[in-house]
Amino acid sequence: MKKAYFSKRIYKNTLPKVYVDAISHSLLLFNRAKHFSFQIQVVEKRSGKSKRDKSLHLTVKNRFEMNDYYTNSVVQEANALMKSQSELKKMYISTKEE
């Protein structure tokens, strides 16, 4: 059994309020952008056509004014969620058929 003699855990009450607010804002913005990206993909998949002229990356980047690092992460997570949902749908259909 290994023992941890130190921890890198950071507690909110030990940080200045400015940092806590900045982190909270970043997480909120990231989750809003991810939800927006996922919703766009759902609408496009249901309708079969795209209503935007730019890529999903550029659409999210311009809408939420994020840098490329965060935008890439948002789009990748939304893509992973979309793929996961389609796999679950296949699994539910096969279970229902059995």
Disulfide bonds with the S-S distance in Angstrom:
none
